Amino acid sequence: MDISATSTTTSTSTTTTTPTTTTTPVPTTPKPRKSCENESTSLSAFFKLENLIKINNLNEWTILIFGNFEKFCHTIDFQLLILLFLDCIIKKIGIPFFKMKSWSAKGSWMRDQFANSGKMWITDGINGQFLKEYASMENTESVLSYNLTQFYYQGTDHIVYNGTFCYHWKDTNKIVCYDLRLRSVVMAIDVEDANHDDDRTLYKGSNSYFDLEADDNGLWLIFSKKTDWDHIYVLLFHPGTLREYRRIKIPVKAWEYGNGFISCGILYLVTSSSIQRTSITFAYDLFEMKSLPISLSFINPYADSSMVSFYYNENPRFCRILGWDDGKLIDYQILFQ
C-alpha cells in the first residue's frame, strides 16, 4: 500500500456462536449510558458521602471528601463527569482533517479504543484477505500484515475492538472476529435473515451489508433484513463475545442514507456519501428507544465516502469520527452537548 502522510486540513431471530472467546475480554458489562443516575450517584449525592463508594459502571473505588469540590474534581473519573453533566448528544462535527492517502479509492481505517498506542489498521478495497497494521500515523514504514486465510472480509465498515478485528465474512451471513495476537478467527455468529447478498446494500451507494461500531457501551452491529426493508436493526453484544445482549428495531430505511455510526448509544445516519456538503438529520437513542431532533452539517470532502466510524476515548476531546473518502483517510473532531 502506497501511502503518504500529511497534516493539512481539508475545508471543503436466532443466533449461534462458537464457544471460543477472545483472550482479552471487555472489562465491564454493557449498561445504559445513564445507569449511574439509576444508582443515585448524582452530583448532590456524591457530596453527601464521606466514605468509599462504588461507581456502578466503572468498577472501581473512589474516595470523595465531603464538601471539597476541588478534591472531588481530582478524584472522580472524568468519564463519570460526562455521564453526569452531558447528554452525550453530538452538538457539532468539525471539518475533516486529511491524514494520509491510499492507493485504493474504497477502504477502511480503524483504531482500537482499548489500545494505549497510536496504532491503526487498514483494509484496502471492498473485500480482501489481508489486514495491515501501522505503528502510528507518523510511522507508516512499519507495517505488519495479517493473513485472514479463507475468512475474507467484505465491505468497508469493520472494527478493531479490544485486540480483535471484527468484520463481515465475505459471501456469508456471518460476523467473525480475528484475534490479532493469536492470528486466528476466535469468534463467529450467524446473523439470521440478514441481507448479505442482495443488490441493495445496507446504505445507499455503499459496499457493506453490515456496519460494526463501538463506543463506551460496547460492540454494536447495524444491519438490514431481506424480509424487512422498512427497518434497520441494531445489536449490542455481550462483552468479550458475539452473543446478543439486546436487539433494537428502528423504523427507518437505512438504504435511503449514505452511512451511519453510533456514539454514546445514539445511532446517527448521514444523509449522503456522494454529496460534498451533506447533513445528519436522523438520530435515534438506542436506550431510550426514541428519535432525537437533530440537524448537523457533515462534509464529504471528496464526495466519495465509503466509511465513517466513531472512535471513542474516555476524554471527549479526543473522540473522533474516522472516515475514508476517495482514498483519503480523514477524521473529524466532535463537540458534545
C-alpha positions as CSV (number, residue, x, y, z in Angstrom):
1,M,0.0,0.0,0.0
2,D,1.5,3.3,-1.1
3,I,0.5,6.0,1.5
4,S,1.8,9.4,2.3
5,A,1.2,11.3,5.5
6,T,0.5,15.0,5.9
7,S,-1.1,17.3,8.5
8,T,-3.0,19.7,6.2
9,T,-6.7,20.5,6.8
10,T,-9.4,20.0,4.2
11,S,-12.0,22.7,4.2
12,T,-14.3,21.9,1.6
13,S,-34.1,-14.4,15.4
14,T,-31.9,-16.9,16.5
15,T,-28.2,-16.5,16.6
16,T,-25.4,-19.1,17.1
17,T,-21.9,-18.6,18.4
18,T,-18.8,-20.6,18.6
19,P,-17.8,-21.4,22.1
20,T,-14.4,-19.7,21.7
21,T,-13.9,-16.3,23.2
22,T,-11.3,-13.6,23.0
23,T,-8.3,-13.7,25.2
24,T,-8.8,-10.1,26.3
25,P,-12.5,-9.8,27.4
26,V,-14.1,-6.4,27.8
27,P,-13.9,-5.5,31.5
28,T,-17.4,-4.1,32.0
29,T,-20.9,-5.3,31.2
30,P,-23.0,-3.2,28.8
31,K,-25.4,-0.8,30.6
32,P,-27.3,2.3,29.6
33,R,-25.3,5.5,29.5
34,K,-27.3,6.9,32.4
35,S,-27.1,3.9,34.6
36,C,-25.2,5.7,37.2
37,E,-28.2,8.0,37.7
38,N,-30.3,5.0,38.4
39,E,-27.9,4.1,41.3
40,S,-28.4,7.6,42.9
41,T,-24.9,8.7,42.1
42,S,-25.9,12.3,41.1
43,L,-23.6,15.2,41.9
44,S,-25.6,16.1,45.0
45,A,-25.5,12.5,46.2
46,F,-21.7,12.5,45.9
47,F,-21.3,15.5,48.3
48,K,-23.4,13.6,50.9
49,L,-21.0,10.7,51.0
50,E,-18.0,10.7,53.3
51,N,-16.5,7.3,52.7
52,L,-15.9,4.9,49.8
53,I,-18.5,4.5,47.2
54,K,-18.5,2.3,44.2
55,I,-19.1,3.8,40.8
56,N,-21.5,1.3,39.2
57,N,-20.4,1.3,35.6
58,L,-16.6,1.9,36.1
59,N,-16.0,-1.0,38.6
60,E,-13.5,1.0,40.6
61,W,-13.5,2.6,44.1
62,T,-13.3,6.3,44.5
63,I,-12.7,8.4,47.7
64,L,-14.8,11.5,47.9
65,I,-14.3,14.1,50.7
66,F,-17.5,15.9,51.8
67,G,-17.9,19.5,50.6
68,N,-14.5,19.7,48.9
69,F,-15.2,20.3,45.2
70,E,-11.6,20.6,44.2
71,K,-10.8,17.2,45.6
72,F,-14.0,15.9,44.1
73,C,-12.8,17.0,40.6
74,H,-9.4,15.5,41.1
75,T,-10.7,12.2,42.4
76,I,-13.7,11.3,40.3
77,D,-13.2,9.6,37.0
78,F,-13.6,12.0,34.1
79,Q,-16.0,9.6,32.3
80,L,-18.4,9.9,35.2
81,L,-18.5,13.7,34.8
82,I,-19.5,13.1,31.2
83,L,-22.4,10.9,32.4
84,L,-23.5,13.4,35.0
85,F,-23.3,16.6,33.0
86,L,-23.6,15.7,29.3
87,D,-26.4,14.3,27.3
88,C,-23.9,12.5,25.1
89,I,-25.6,14.1,22.1
90,I,-23.3,15.4,19.4
91,K,-23.7,19.2,19.0
92,K,-21.3,19.8,16.2
93,I,-19.0,17.9,13.8
94,G,-15.9,19.8,12.7
95,I,-14.4,20.0,9.2
96,P,-12.5,16.9,8.1
97,F,-8.7,16.7,8.6
98,F,-6.7,14.9,5.9
99,K,-4.4,12.3,7.5
100,M,-3.0,10.3,4.6
101,K,-3.7,8.8,1.2
102,S,-4.2,5.3,0.0
103,W,-4.0,3.8,-3.5
104,S,-7.4,2.3,-3.0
105,A,-10.5,4.6,-3.5
106,K,-12.5,2.3,-1.1
107,G,-11.3,1.0,2.2
108,S,-11.4,1.3,5.9
109,W,-9.1,2.5,8.6
110,M,-9.5,1.7,12.3
111,R,-8.2,2.5,15.8
112,D,-8.7,0.4,18.9
113,Q,-10.2,2.3,21.8
114,F,-8.5,-0.2,24.2
115,A,-5.0,0.2,22.8
116,N,-2.7,2.6,24.6
117,S,-0.8,3.4,21.4
118,G,-1.1,5.2,18.1
119,K,-1.6,2.0,16.1
120,M,-4.0,1.9,13.3
121,W,-5.3,-0.8,11.0
122,I,-6.2,-0.6,7.3
123,T,-8.1,-2.7,4.8
124,D,-7.8,-1.8,1.1
125,G,-10.8,-2.3,-1.2
126,I,-14.3,-3.6,-0.7
127,N,-13.1,-7.2,0.0
128,G,-9.8,-8.9,0.6
129,Q,-7.6,-11.3,2.6
130,F,-5.2,-9.0,4.4
131,L,-5.4,-6.6,7.3
132,K,-2.5,-4.1,7.7
133,E,-1.3,-2.7,11.0
134,Y,0.8,0.5,11.2
135,A,2.7,1.6,14.3
136,S,1.3,5.1,14.0
137,M,0.0,7.7,11.6
138,E,3.5,9.2,11.6
139,N,5.3,5.9,11.1
140,T,3.9,4.2,8.1
141,E,7.1,2.4,7.2
142,S,6.5,-0.1,10.0
143,V,3.8,-2.4,8.5
144,L,2.5,-5.7,9.9
145,S,0.3,-7.8,7.7
146,Y,-2.3,-10.3,8.9
147,N,-3.4,-13.1,6.5
148,L,-7.1,-13.9,7.1
149,T,-6.7,-17.1,5.0
150,Q,-10.2,-18.3,3.8
151,F,-12.0,-15.8,6.0
152,Y,-12.1,-12.9,3.5
153,Y,-13.6,-9.6,4.7
154,Q,-16.4,-7.9,2.7
155,G,-17.3,-4.2,2.9
156,T,-15.7,-1.2,4.5
157,D,-17.4,-1.0,7.8
158,H,-15.2,-3.2,10.1
159,I,-13.9,-2.5,13.5
160,V,-10.8,-3.3,15.6
161,Y,-12.0,-3.7,19.1
162,N,-10.1,-4.9,22.2
163,G,-7.4,-6.6,20.2
164,T,-9.7,-8.3,17.7
165,F,-10.6,-7.4,14.1
166,C,-14.4,-8.0,13.6
167,Y,-15.9,-7.9,10.2
168,H,-18.4,-9.5,7.7
169,W,-17.1,-12.8,6.3
170,K,-17.4,-12.5,2.5
171,D,-20.4,-14.2,0.8
172,T,-21.9,-15.4,4.1
173,N,-24.3,-14.0,6.8
174,K,-21.5,-14.4,9.4
175,I,-19.7,-11.8,11.5
176,V,-16.3,-13.1,12.6
177,C,-13.6,-11.8,15.0
178,Y,-9.9,-12.4,14.3
179,D,-7.6,-12.2,17.3
180,L,-4.6,-10.1,16.4
181,R,-2.4,-11.8,18.9
182,L,-3.3,-15.4,18.1
183,R,-3.6,-14.6,14.4
184,S,-6.8,-16.7,14.0
185,V,-10.6,-16.4,14.0
186,V,-11.8,-16.9,17.5
187,M,-15.5,-16.0,17.3
188,A,-18.3,-16.1,14.8
189,I,-22.0,-15.5,14.7
190,D,-24.7,-16.2,12.1
191,V,-27.0,-13.2,11.7
192,E,-30.2,-14.9,10.7
193,D,-32.2,-13.4,7.9
194,A,-29.7,-10.6,7.4
195,N,-29.3,-9.2,4.0
196,H,-25.8,-10.2,2.8
197,D,-26.0,-10.8,-0.9
198,D,-28.7,-8.6,-2.4
199,D,-28.0,-5.9,-4.9
200,R,-29.2,-3.4,-2.3
201,T,-26.5,-2.9,0.4
202,L,-27.0,-1.5,3.9
203,Y,-26.6,2.1,2.9
204,K,-27.2,3.9,-0.4
205,G,-24.2,3.5,-2.6
206,S,-22.1,1.6,-0.1
207,N,-20.3,-1.7,-0.4
208,S,-21.2,-3.0,3.0
209,Y,-24.1,-5.3,4.2
210,F,-23.1,-4.9,7.9
211,D,-21.7,-2.0,9.9
212,L,-19.7,-2.7,13.0
213,E,-19.4,0.1,15.5
214,A,-18.0,0.6,19.0
215,D,-18.5,3.2,21.7
216,D,-18.4,3.3,25.6
217,N,-21.3,0.8,25.7
218,G,-19.5,-1.9,23.8
219,L,-19.6,-3.5,20.3
220,W,-22.6,-2.9,18.0
221,L,-23.8,-4.3,14.7
222,I,-26.0,-2.5,12.3
223,F,-27.8,-4.5,9.5
224,S,-31.0,-4.8,7.5
225,K,-33.2,-7.9,6.8
226,K,-34.1,-9.3,3.5
227,T,-37.7,-9.6,4.6
228,D,-38.0,-6.1,6.1
229,W,-36.6,-3.1,4.1
230,D,-38.6,-0.6,6.2
231,H,-36.5,-1.1,9.4
232,I,-32.9,-1.0,10.4
233,Y,-31.7,-3.5,13.1
234,V,-29.0,-2.9,15.7
235,L,-27.4,-5.5,18.0
236,L,-25.4,-4.8,21.1
237,F,-23.1,-7.8,22.0
238,H,-22.2,-9.2,25.4
239,P,-18.7,-8.1,26.3
240,G,-15.9,-10.3,25.0
241,T,-18.3,-12.4,22.9
242,L,-20.6,-12.2,19.9
243,R,-23.6,-13.2,22.0
244,E,-26.6,-10.9,21.5
245,Y,-27.2,-8.7,24.6
246,R,-30.0,-6.6,23.1
247,R,-31.7,-6.0,19.7
248,I,-33.3,-2.8,18.6
249,K,-35.7,-2.5,15.6
250,I,-35.8,1.0,14.2
251,P,-38.4,2.3,11.8
252,V,-36.1,3.9,9.2
253,K,-34.9,2.8,5.8
254,A,-31.1,2.6,6.0
255,W,-30.8,2.3,2.2
256,E,-32.0,5.9,1.9
257,Y,-29.0,7.1,3.8
258,G,-25.3,7.3,2.9
259,N,-23.7,5.9,6.0
260,G,-24.1,5.7,9.8
261,F,-22.2,5.4,13.1
262,I,-23.0,5.0,16.8
263,S,-21.8,7.3,19.5
264,C,-22.7,7.1,23.2
265,G,-25.6,4.8,22.5
266,I,-27.1,7.0,19.8
267,L,-27.3,6.0,16.1
268,Y,-26.6,8.8,13.6
269,L,-27.4,8.4,9.9
270,V,-25.5,10.6,7.3
271,T,-27.8,11.7,4.6
272,S,-25.4,11.2,1.7
273,S,-22.0,9.7,1.0
274,S,-21.7,11.2,-2.5
275,I,-22.5,14.8,-1.9
276,Q,-19.8,17.1,-0.6
277,R,-21.8,19.1,1.8
278,T,-24.5,17.0,3.4
279,S,-26.1,16.6,6.8
280,I,-27.2,14.4,9.7
281,T,-30.9,14.8,10.4
282,F,-31.7,11.4,11.8
283,A,-30.6,10.3,15.3
284,Y,-32.0,7.5,17.5
285,D,-31.4,6.8,21.1
286,L,-30.8,3.1,21.4
287,F,-31.5,3.1,25.2
288,E,-34.5,5.4,25.4
289,M,-35.8,3.9,22.2
290,K,-36.8,7.1,20.5
291,S,-35.8,9.5,17.7
292,L,-34.0,12.7,18.6
293,P,-34.3,16.1,17.0
294,I,-31.0,16.9,15.3
295,S,-29.5,18.9,12.5
296,L,-25.8,18.6,11.9
297,S,-23.7,19.7,8.9
298,F,-21.4,17.0,7.6
299,I,-18.7,17.2,4.9
300,N,-17.6,14.5,2.5
301,P,-14.6,16.5,1.1
302,Y,-14.1,14.3,-1.9
303,A,-17.7,13.3,-2.4
304,D,-17.0,9.5,-2.4
305,S,-17.2,8.4,1.2
306,S,-17.0,4.6,1.8
307,M,-16.7,4.6,5.6
308,V,-17.5,6.7,8.7
309,S,-17.0,5.3,12.2
310,F,-16.9,6.7,15.7
311,Y,-13.7,6.4,17.7
312,Y,-14.3,6.5,21.5
313,N,-11.9,8.0,24.0
314,E,-12.6,8.5,27.8
315,N,-11.6,12.1,27.3
316,P,-14.3,13.6,24.9
317,R,-11.7,16.0,23.4
318,F,-10.1,13.0,21.8
319,C,-13.2,11.4,20.4
320,R,-13.2,11.4,16.6
321,I,-15.2,10.3,13.6
322,L,-12.9,8.4,11.2
323,G,-13.6,8.5,7.5
324,W,-12.4,7.1,4.2
325,D,-13.2,9.4,1.2
326,D,-12.0,8.6,-2.3
327,G,-8.8,7.0,-1.0
328,K,-8.1,9.7,1.6
329,L,-8.0,8.9,5.3
330,I,-9.7,11.7,7.3
331,D,-11.0,12.4,10.7
332,Y,-13.5,14.8,12.3
333,Q,-13.4,16.5,15.7
334,I,-16.7,16.3,17.7
335,L,-18.3,18.7,20.1
336,F,-20.8,17.2,22.5
337,Q,-23.7,19.0,24.2
